[in-house]
Amino acid sequence: MDIDQLQQTLADLEAETTAKIAGITAIDELRHVESQTTGKSGTLGQMLGTIKDYPADQRGQVGKILNQAKGKLTGIFKQAGDRIRQAETSAEASKASTFDPTLPGVRPPLGTAHPVTLVQWQVEDVFQRLGFMIETGPEMETEYYNFEALNIPALHPARDMQDTFWMTNNMLLRTHTSPVQVRAMERHGPPLRVIAPGRCFRYETIDASHENTFHQVEGLMIDKNISIANLIAMMRLLLREVFGRDVKARLRPGYFPFVEPGFELDMSCLICDGKGCPTCKHTGWIEILPCGMVHPNVLRYGKIDPHEYTGFAFGLGLTRLAMMKYGIGDIRVLTGGDLRAIVPTPRLTGPTIKPESAGAAC
């Protein structure tokens, strides 16, 4: 374009910019418009890049005109910036003048212990009143205590059921708290009443009722003449104490190498009231407590004579128990950082917390 057209274009740009920034009240928005106008890739910046296209005898005059226009636009943006900052300062001053420092502050919402922790404390209280002691063990275990001493030797097919996180030091993250029962037998001997709460790890396919990290309570009672009747009575008492009422449960055969005979204790799913849902895989039942009579080989590993003593053992899933007690429909909520998981609202019925609706609380 010739010089006259250039001057008219610059005049139009100045008028358009003045009108555009008149209603702007935020510095960030003003900077955005300034970048679009005088920036290197903005309207004026592109015009400055065309100076070389003019005849040599006009380049000086064109450069002068463009620089004058840039100066005017810079001044316009500076005035607008001063106006916006002054307005923000006035607003802050007005807000400060209405602030009453004697008013009480806003209290943050209070949480409580995690649901799994609450259930663990309750289970521990029940068993302590029954004369059980509480034992703990390492989360990084040896192959001997995690498998071999529990009657799961190398190449045993049961190991395939517990795909395991192995360490470079040939130890592993324990797949259950059952190793503590062997350690307790070695340490205390019979008669023995012990529970072992703790965290376990398995290479699981994660879904509504399975996680790779979960909490469990291993229980063990060894004495003379212990029978399945003692086991069933203890489990019924435990569920009644935890839920505050009788819950529908069933005992069915199950295979576990460290008990013989072995059972699965299922309870009616409290998420769907036994009607079927993703948590219980639409069966109406949820596996809560594998159990059975301690296998003679495990007693021998614990240096206890199986001809003189018998006992029962169980592995209570604390995480699933917490889901049933507090109406949490998906196990991932308990390890996913959902703040609603630590709100003190224990309940057995009502809407459940599910990951798909948990985003707003995270």
N, C-alpha and C positions, 0 to 999 in steps of 0.2 A: 504494500500500500504506500501511497505517497505521504508526504509529511502532513498535509492538511487532514487526510483521512486518519493518520496516526493520532493527531491531536484530538480529533473528534472522538475516536475510540477511547482515548485515555479519559476524556471528560465524561463519557458515558460510564466508564468503569468506576470513576470516582463517585458519581451520583448513585450508581447502583450499590456500591459498597457502603456508602453513607446510609442509605435506606435499609440495607440488610442488617447492619449492626445496631440500628437504633433500638430494636426491641430485645437485644441480647442481654441477659442478666447473669451469665456464668462465664468465668474466665476461660474455662476449657473450650467452650463453644466459640468464644471470640478468637482464641488461638487457632482453632480449626479454620475459621473463615480467613484469618490473616495468612495462614499457610497456603490456602487455595488462591489467594490474591497476589501476595508479594513473594511467596516462596519460590524456590528454584524451579519447581515444577508447576507453579501457579500461573495465573493469567499474565501478570506483569513479568514474571521470570521468563516465560517463553518469548515475550516480546523483546526482552533484552538479548535473548539468544539470536534474534534476527538482524541485529545491527550489521553483522558481516555481510548481509545480503543486499544492503543499500550501496549505491555508488560511493566511491571513495571520498568524493567531495561533500557527501551528505552525512557520512557516518558520525562526524563530530556533533553536528546539530541534532541528529536523531538520538545519540547517546545523552546529550544534555537534556532533551525533552523528556526522555524516559526516566532519567535520574531525578528530575524535578517532580515528575508524577509519583515516583517511588517515595520521595520525601513527604509529599502531601499525604499519601495514603498511610505512611508510617505515623505521621502526626495524628491522623484520624483514629487509627487503632490505639494510639497511646491515650488520647482523650477518652475513648470508650473504656479502655482498661482502668483509667483513673476513676471514671464514673462508677464502674462495677465494684471496684475495691472500696470506694467510699460508702457505697450502699451496703456492702457486706459488713463493714466496720460499724455502721450505724445500727444495722440489725443486731449484731453481737452486743453492742452497748445497750440497746433496748432490752434484749433478752437478759443481760446481766442485771439490769435495773429491776427486773421483776423476779429475780431469783431470791428465794428466802432460804438462807443457810441454816435456819433453825428447824426446817422441815426434815422429817426422817428420810433417809435414803431408800432407794428401791432395793428390796431384798431379793437376792437371786433365788431361783427355785432350788429347794433342797432335794437331794437324792437319798438313796439308802444303799445298803449292801446289795450286791448283785443277786439275782434270784437263785443262782446255783449255790452261792455262799449261804443264803438264808436257809435253803433246803438242807445243805450239809450240816449247818449248826443244829437244825431240828433233828436230823437223823442221829448225829452224835449224841444229842441229849437223850434220845430214846434208848440208845444202846448203853450209854453210861449208867442209866437208871437200871438196866438189866445186868449190870456187872461187867460189861465189856470195857476193855481198855483201848485207847486210840494209838495206833502205830503209824509211822510214816516211813517211806523208803525213797531211794533215788529215782528220779525220772529217767536218767541215763543208766540202763541196766546192762548186766552181763547176759550172755546167751544162756548161761547155766540157770540163773534164777528166773529169767523170763520164759524159758522153754523147757530145758532139760529137767529141772527139778519139779516141773509141773507135769511130768509124764508126756512131754512133747519132744522126743528125740529128733536128731537131724533126719531129714527126709520124711518125717511124719507128715501126712497130707493135711493135718490141722494147721500147719504153718502157712499153707496157701490161703487160709481163711484170714490171716493176719499179716498181709503185706506190710513190711516193716521199714521204718526209717533207720538205716544203718549208719554208724559213725565211722570215720577213718581210723579210729583206734580199736575197731572190731567190737565196739559196744553198740547198743541200739537204744532208741527211745522206747520206753516200755509200752506194750500194747494193752496192758491191763494192770491193775494194782495187785493182782494175784501173787507176784513175786514176794510181796511183803508177808504173805501167810507163811511161806517157807522160812523167811528170815525170823519171823516171830516164833515158829516152832523150834528153830535152832537156839534162839535166845532164851526162851522161857520154858519150853517143854510143857507137857500136859499136867493137869487140865488147863485148858486155854480158852479164853473168850476175848476176841480181838476184832476190831474193824480198822480198815486202812483206807481213808479217803485220799484222793489225789487225782492228778491230771494224767491222761493217757493219750497216745498218739497212734493213729493207723492211717495207712494210705487208702483212704476211702473215696468212693465217688460221692460227692457232696449233693445231698438233696434235702427235702424237708425234715427228715429224721436222722440223717447221717452227716457227720463232720469229721475232719481229720484230727481235730483236737477236741476232747470231751472229758468230762469228769465222772469218776466212778468211786464207789465205796465197796471194797472187798470185805466180806465178813467171814469169820471162821470161829467155830465152836467145837472143841475137842474134849471129850470126857468118856467115861465108861457108860455104855448103854444108850448112846445118842442115836436117835432114829429119825426117819423121814417125818414122823408126826411132830417132832420138836421143830424141824425145819418149817413145816407148813404153819404151825402155830406162831412161830416167830415172825414169819413174813406177813401173816394176816394182822398181827399186832402192829407191825411197823407201818403198813399202809393205813390202818385205822388212825394211828397217831399223827401221821403226816397230813392226811386229808381231813381229819376231824370227823370222819364218818366211815361207815363200811362202803367199800367200793367193789364193784363186780370184778372178780379175778378168776383165772383158770390156770391149771397146772397141766402141762403136756410134756411128753417125753422129748428130750433134747440130748445131743451128744456134745460132751466136752471132755477132753482127755484126762483132766485132773479130777473128775468126779465120776462115781459109778454107784448107783444109777444117776443119770443127769436129767434135769428138767428145765423147761422154760416157763417162767411165771409171767403171764400176760395180764394186763388190766384193760378194762373197757376204756376206749379212748374218750377222754373228757373234752376234747376239742369239738367232736361231733356228736357226743353222747351215744357212741356206738353205732352211728348210722353209716359211717364210712367217709373218709376225707384223705387228702394227700399225705397228711401226717401219719396216718395208720395204714397207708396204702390201700384205702377203701375196704379194709377188712372189718373195721369196728374195734379191732384189738391192737394194742401196742406192746411190744416186748419190753419189759421193764427190769426183769431180774432173772438171769440165768443162775441156776443153783443145782445142788445135788449133794450126795454123800461123798466125802473126801476119798479119793482113790487110794488104795493101800500103798501103791508105789510112792505117792506124794507123802504119805505119812512116813514111809521109810526114808525118803530124802530129808525129811525134817527130823530124823532120828527118833521116831516114835514107833512103838510096836503096834502094828495094825491088828494083832490078835488080842491085844488088851484094850485098845482104845478105838473108838470110832468118832466121827464128827461130820458136820455139814459145813459147806462153804457156799457163798453166793457173791455175785458181782452186780451190785445195784447201780443202774445208770442214773447218776445224779442229774445229768443234763436233761434227760427225758422226764425224770420225775419233776423237775422244775417246770418243764413245758406243761405237764398235766396240771400241776398245782396252780400255776398262774395264767393258764389259758393262752400260752404262746404257741401259735400254730406252726412255727418254722424254727428249727434249731439254729439257723444262721443268724437269727436276731440276737441270740445270746453271745455271739462272738463278732458281731458286725458293727458295734459302736452305736447302735440305736439308743438314744437317750431315754426312750420310753421303757427300756428294759430295766432301768434302775429307779423308776418312779414307784414310790411305795403304795401300790394299789393291788394287794393280793386278792385274787378272785378265782373261782372255780368255773364260772360260766360267763357268758357274754361274748362280745366281739373279740377276736384274736388278733395279735400283732403279727403281720406278715411282711416279708421284705419288700414286696411291691408297693406297699403303702408306707414304707418307713423312711423314704428319702427326706421328707420335710423335717424329721426329727434328728437327722444325723448331722 
